[in-house]
Amino acid sequence: MKGYFGVAVAAAVFAGSMQMSADEAISITVRPAVTSYHGNAQLKVLVSRNERNRVLVWEVDGPDYYRSSSIPLDGAASPRSYFFMVRELPAGEFEVRASVKRNDNSVVADRRSLLVVGGPG
């Protein structure tokens, strides 16, 4: 059992240290992609370090549910990884979006889907 845990930790560290390609200014991962009614999901947003980056915005948008937040960025000095939890999700299909607003008024974005199954009725 300890061997599996060590491999999992090593894989997580390696995956977190990988460089993003020049074309990937932002990337969002949703875990799990499918959860049960009133379940939780973790959003992992990777942002390439860029002097123009000013604001990170993330959103979870679905039927009768919307949540968002924004975080100021300090250009290339900002962290690369951001983690957010969304809790007690109602049933439905959600669009999860993350975007970075830049000082030249450009925006880079990524999006994923999240499905919450089950519920009353």
Backbone torsions as a table, in degrees:
resi	resn	phi	psi	omega
1	MET	NA	-40.3	179.4
2	LYS	-62.5	-34.4	179.6
3	GLY	-63.2	-42.2	178.7
4	TYR	-65.0	-41.3	179.4
5	PHE	-62.2	-43.3	178.9
6	GLY	-62.3	-41.7	178.1
7	VAL	-64.6	-41.5	179.8
8	ALA	-63.8	-43.1	179.0
9	VAL	-64.6	-44.0	179.2
10	ALA	-61.8	-41.7	178.8
11	ALA	-63.8	-40.7	179.5
12	ALA	-65.0	-42.3	178.8
13	VAL	-64.5	-43.6	179.5
14	PHE	-63.3	-45.0	-179.4
15	ALA	-63.4	-37.9	-179.9
16	GLY	-71.3	-21.4	-177.7
17	SER	-95.2	-5.9	-178.9
18	MET	-66.1	145.7	178.5
19	GLN	-82.3	145.6	173.7
20	MET	-83.2	149.9	176.4
21	SER	-72.0	164.3	-178.7
22	ALA	-61.1	-28.0	-178.8
23	ASP	-79.8	-15.5	-177.6
24	GLU	-99.0	88.2	179.3
25	ALA	-77.1	-26.8	179.5
26	ILE	-151.8	145.6	179.4
27	SER	-145.0	135.1	178.8
28	ILE	-121.1	139.1	176.0
29	THR	-124.3	136.6	178.9
30	VAL	-116.4	124.1	179.8
31	ARG	-128.6	125.7	-10.9
32	PRO	-77.1	160.9	178.4
33	ALA	-77.3	-22.1	175.8
34	VAL	-130.2	128.3	179.0
35	THR	-136.4	171.5	-179.3
36	SER	-93.2	163.4	178.8
37	TYR	-49.2	133.5	-175.8
38	HIS	64.4	19.6	178.0
39	GLY	-82.6	179.1	-178.9
40	ASN	-120.0	158.1	174.4
41	ALA	-142.0	146.7	177.2
42	GLN	-106.5	133.2	176.0
43	LEU	-105.3	128.8	175.9
44	LYS	-116.9	119.8	-178.9
45	VAL	-115.2	124.1	174.8
46	LEU	-106.0	128.7	-178.1
47	VAL	-121.5	126.2	177.2
48	SER	-67.0	146.3	179.5
49	ARG	-76.8	121.7	-176.6
50	ASN	-147.9	133.1	-178.0
51	GLU	-60.4	-24.4	-178.0
52	ARG	-81.5	-14.4	-176.1
53	ASN	-66.1	128.0	-178.2
54	ARG	-123.8	-37.3	-176.7
55	VAL	-143.5	132.0	171.9
56	LEU	-101.5	129.3	177.8
57	VAL	-123.4	131.8	172.9
58	TRP	-125.4	149.4	-177.0
59	GLU	-142.3	144.9	169.4
60	VAL	-123.8	118.5	-170.7
61	ASP	-129.0	123.3	179.6
62	GLY	-156.3	-171.7	-179.2
63	PRO	-65.4	122.4	177.5
64	ASP	58.5	25.2	179.6
65	TYR	-153.0	133.3	174.1
66	TYR	-150.6	133.4	176.0
67	ARG	-142.5	139.7	177.6
68	SER	-152.6	164.2	176.2
69	SER	-158.6	157.6	176.5
70	SER	-131.8	150.1	-178.0
71	ILE	-133.5	128.7	175.8
72	PRO	-68.0	142.5	177.4
73	LEU	-114.0	151.1	-179.9
74	ASP	-111.2	53.1	177.6
75	GLY	57.4	-137.8	-177.1
76	ALA	-69.1	-14.2	179.9
77	ALA	-84.0	-5.5	-178.4
78	SER	-74.3	155.0	173.8
79	PRO	-61.3	159.1	-179.7
80	ARG	-90.9	-30.7	-174.3
81	SER	-113.7	139.7	176.9
82	TYR	-135.5	138.5	-179.1
83	PHE	-125.7	135.4	179.8
84	PHE	-136.2	146.3	175.4
85	MET	-113.3	135.9	169.5
86	VAL	-114.5	130.2	-171.2
87	ARG	-120.6	157.3	173.9
88	GLU	54.9	49.8	-176.7
89	LEU	-74.2	136.7	174.4
90	PRO	-77.5	167.3	179.3
91	ALA	-66.2	145.9	175.2
92	GLY	143.8	179.8	177.7
93	GLU	-105.5	131.3	-174.3
94	PHE	-120.4	145.3	170.1
95	GLU	-101.8	127.6	179.1
96	VAL	-109.7	123.3	-176.2
97	ARG	-125.6	147.6	172.0
98	ALA	-138.2	138.5	179.9
99	SER	-143.8	153.0	175.6
100	VAL	-118.5	123.6	174.9
101	LYS	-92.3	136.6	-175.4
102	ARG	-113.1	163.0	-176.5
103	ASN	-68.7	-10.4	176.0
104	ASP	-99.0	17.1	179.8
105	ASN	69.4	9.7	174.2
106	SER	-85.4	160.8	179.7
107	VAL	-135.6	135.0	172.3
108	VAL	-116.3	143.5	-172.6
109	ALA	-147.1	161.7	173.0
110	ASP	-143.6	157.0	-179.7
111	ARG	-146.8	151.9	178.0
112	ARG	-142.1	171.5	176.5
113	SER	-111.0	152.6	175.9
114	LEU	-136.9	130.6	179.7
115	LEU	-116.0	128.5	176.8
116	VAL	-115.2	119.3	-175.4
117	VAL	-108.7	159.3	178.4
118	GLY	92.4	-162.0	178.3
119	GLY	114.9	-178.4	-178.0
120	PRO	-68.7	149.6	172.2
121	GLY	91.3	NA	NA
